[in-house]
Amino acid sequence: MRAESDERDEAVAMTARRPATGDVTTDAASAPQAPEEEDERPLGSRAPHFIKRSRTLHISWQVGVFVVGLAVVCAGAAMLVLPGPGWVVIFAGMAIWATEFVWAQLVLRWTKRKVTEAAQRALDPRVRRRNIILTVVGLVIAGGLCGFYLWTFGLVLPWRIES
């Protein structure tokens, strides 16, 4: 078991290595570019090296990270029906899990990609124009309904409170 995890750690380390500075040409067209986002980071545990050396300590670390992440995700799920920033807390719990688990890193990468795509679509002039038109139409309808209510009933509350 330990040999397998050591091999996996070595494979992750191999993918993370960058070429030495002597191997890189200084031509502007072929200059190495900095990673634009976190997709360039290798997948896997980000636990300190002294924790990875001991299998028992590493598993204990993973259990601890899982429990803390689970508590944060559960708190976020509760905040979906209670007051609070539910989705923000859920994604914070996923980020905690992503420090240790590959599946959480992949989920966060997928989510980040989808949010970026949605933001780009929202910036499309046609979509913005459509959203503005729908908002104006909704406000006109709501204003019309409020005006009709005030015209019909006046400035009276719809329930009777007897003192």
MODELLER restraints for C-alpha pairs under 7 A, 6 or more apart:
rsr = mdl.restraints
at = mdl.atoms
rsr.add(forms.Gaussian(group=physical.xy_distance, feature=features.Distance(at['CA:2:A'], at['CA:55:A']), mean=6.91, stdev=0.5))
rsr.add(forms.Gaussian(group=physical.xy_distance, feature=features.Distance(at['CA:12:A'], at['CA:42:A']), mean=6.28, stdev=0.5))
rsr.add(forms.Gaussian(group=physical.xy_distance, feature=features.Distance(at['CA:15:A'], at['CA:42:A']), mean=6.75, stdev=0.5))
rsr.add(forms.Gaussian(group=physical.xy_distance, feature=features.Distance(at['CA:16:A'], at['CA:42:A']), mean=5.90, stdev=0.5))
rsr.add(forms.Gaussian(group=physical.xy_distance, feature=features.Distance(at['CA:25:A'], at['CA:31:A']), mean=6.61, stdev=0.5))
rsr.add(forms.Gaussian(group=physical.xy_distance, feature=features.Distance(at['CA:39:A'], at['CA:109:A']), mean=6.95, stdev=0.5))
rsr.add(forms.Gaussian(group=physical.xy_distance, feature=features.Distance(at['CA:43:A'], at['CA:102:A']), mean=5.79, stdev=0.5))
rsr.add(forms.Gaussian(group=physical.xy_distance, feature=features.Distance(at['CA:44:A'], at['CA:100:A']), mean=6.33, stdev=0.5))
rsr.add(forms.Gaussian(group=physical.xy_distance, feature=features.Distance(at['CA:44:A'], at['CA:101:A']), mean=6.20, stdev=0.5))
rsr.add(forms.Gaussian(group=physical.xy_distance, feature=features.Distance(at['CA:44:A'], at['CA:102:A']), mean=5.30, stdev=0.5))
rsr.add(forms.Gaussian(group=physical.xy_distance, feature=features.Distance(at['CA:45:A'], at['CA:99:A']), mean=6.18, stdev=0.5))
rsr.add(forms.Gaussian(group=physical.xy_distance, feature=features.Distance(at['CA:45:A'], at['CA:100:A']), mean=4.28, stdev=0.5))
rsr.add(forms.Gaussian(group=physical.xy_distance, feature=features.Distance(at['CA:45:A'], at['CA:101:A']), mean=6.30, stdev=0.5))
rsr.add(forms.Gaussian(group=physical.xy_distance, feature=features.Distance(at['CA:46:A'], at['CA:99:A']), mean=5.57, stdev=0.5))
rsr.add(forms.Gaussian(group=physical.xy_distance, feature=features.Distance(at['CA:46:A'], at['CA:100:A']), mean=5.90, stdev=0.5))
rsr.add(forms.Gaussian(group=physical.xy_distance, feature=features.Distance(at['CA:47:A'], at['CA:100:A']), mean=6.94, stdev=0.5))
rsr.add(forms.Gaussian(group=physical.xy_distance, feature=features.Distance(at['CA:51:A'], at['CA:57:A']), mean=5.73, stdev=0.5))
rsr.add(forms.Gaussian(group=physical.xy_distance, feature=features.Distance(at['CA:51:A'], at['CA:58:A']), mean=5.34, stdev=0.5))
rsr.add(forms.Gaussian(group=physical.xy_distance, feature=features.Distance(at['CA:52:A'], at['CA:58:A']), mean=5.25, stdev=0.5))
rsr.add(forms.Gaussian(group=physical.xy_distance, feature=features.Distance(at['CA:62:A'], at['CA:100:A']), mean=6.57, stdev=0.5))
rsr.add(forms.Gaussian(group=physical.xy_distance, feature=features.Distance(at['CA:65:A'], at['CA:96:A']), mean=6.94, stdev=0.5))
rsr.add(forms.Gaussian(group=physical.xy_distance, feature=features.Distance(at['CA:65:A'], at['CA:97:A']), mean=6.40, stdev=0.5))
rsr.add(forms.Gaussian(group=physical.xy_distance, feature=features.Distance(at['CA:66:A'], at['CA:97:A']), mean=6.18, stdev=0.5))
rsr.add(forms.Gaussian(group=physical.xy_distance, feature=features.Distance(at['CA:69:A'], at['CA:93:A']), mean=4.60, stdev=0.5))
rsr.add(forms.Gaussian(group=physical.xy_distance, feature=features.Distance(at['CA:69:A'], at['CA:94:A']), mean=6.67, stdev=0.5))
rsr.add(forms.Gaussian(group=physical.xy_distance, feature=features.Distance(at['CA:69:A'], at['CA:96:A']), mean=5.44, stdev=0.5))
rsr.add(forms.Gaussian(group=physical.xy_distance, feature=features.Distance(at['CA:69:A'], at['CA:97:A']), mean=5.56, stdev=0.5))
rsr.add(forms.Gaussian(group=physical.xy_distance, feature=features.Distance(at['CA:70:A'], at['CA:93:A']), mean=6.77, stdev=0.5))
rsr.add(forms.Gaussian(group=physical.xy_distance, feature=features.Distance(at['CA:72:A'], at['CA:89:A']), mean=6.56, stdev=0.5))
rsr.add(forms.Gaussian(group=physical.xy_distance, feature=features.Distance(at['CA:72:A'], at['CA:90:A']), mean=6.66, stdev=0.5))
rsr.add(forms.Gaussian(group=physical.xy_distance, feature=features.Distance(at['CA:72:A'], at['CA:93:A']), mean=4.96, stdev=0.5))
rsr.add(forms.Gaussian(group=physical.xy_distance, feature=features.Distance(at['CA:73:A'], at['CA:89:A']), mean=6.57, stdev=0.5))
rsr.add(forms.Gaussian(group=physical.xy_distance, feature=features.Distance(at['CA:73:A'], at['CA:90:A']), mean=4.58, stdev=0.5))
rsr.add(forms.Gaussian(group=physical.xy_distance, feature=features.Distance(at['CA:73:A'], at['CA:93:A']), mean=4.92, stdev=0.5))
rsr.add(forms.Gaussian(group=physical.xy_distance, feature=features.Distance(at['CA:76:A'], at['CA:86:A']), mean=4.31, stdev=0.5))
rsr.add(forms.Gaussian(group=physical.xy_distance, feature=features.Distance(at['CA:76:A'], at['CA:87:A']), mean=6.33, stdev=0.5))
rsr.add(forms.Gaussian(group=physical.xy_distance, feature=features.Distance(at['CA:76:A'], at['CA:89:A']), mean=4.74, stdev=0.5))
rsr.add(forms.Gaussian(group=physical.xy_distance, feature=features.Distance(at['CA:76:A'], at['CA:90:A']), mean=4.76, stdev=0.5))
rsr.add(forms.Gaussian(group=physical.xy_distance, feature=features.Distance(at['CA:77:A'], at['CA:86:A']), mean=6.04, stdev=0.5))
rsr.add(forms.Gaussian(group=physical.xy_distance, feature=features.Distance(at['CA:77:A'], at['CA:90:A']), mean=6.76, stdev=0.5))
rsr.add(forms.Gaussian(group=physical.xy_distance, feature=features.Distance(at['CA:79:A'], at['CA:85:A']), mean=6.35, stdev=0.5))
rsr.add(forms.Gaussian(group=physical.xy_distance, feature=features.Distance(at['CA:79:A'], at['CA:86:A']), mean=4.44, stdev=0.5))
rsr.add(forms.Gaussian(group=physical.xy_distance, feature=features.Distance(at['CA:80:A'], at['CA:86:A']), mean=4.76, stdev=0.5))
rsr.add(forms.Gaussian(group=physical.xy_distance, feature=features.Distance(at['CA:94:A'], at['CA:104:A']), mean=6.20, stdev=0.5))
rsr.add(forms.Gaussian(group=physical.xy_distance, feature=features.Distance(at['CA:97:A'], at['CA:104:A']), mean=5.91, stdev=0.5))
rsr.add(forms.Gaussian(group=physical.xy_distance, feature=features.Distance(at['CA:98:A'], at['CA:104:A']), mean=4.66, stdev=0.5))
rsr.add(forms.Gaussian(group=physical.xy_distance, feature=features.Distance(at['CA:98:A'], at['CA:105:A']), mean=4.60, stdev=0.5))
rsr.add(forms.Gaussian(group=physical.xy_distance, feature=features.Distance(at['CA:122:A'], at['CA:128:A']), mean=6.34, stdev=0.5))
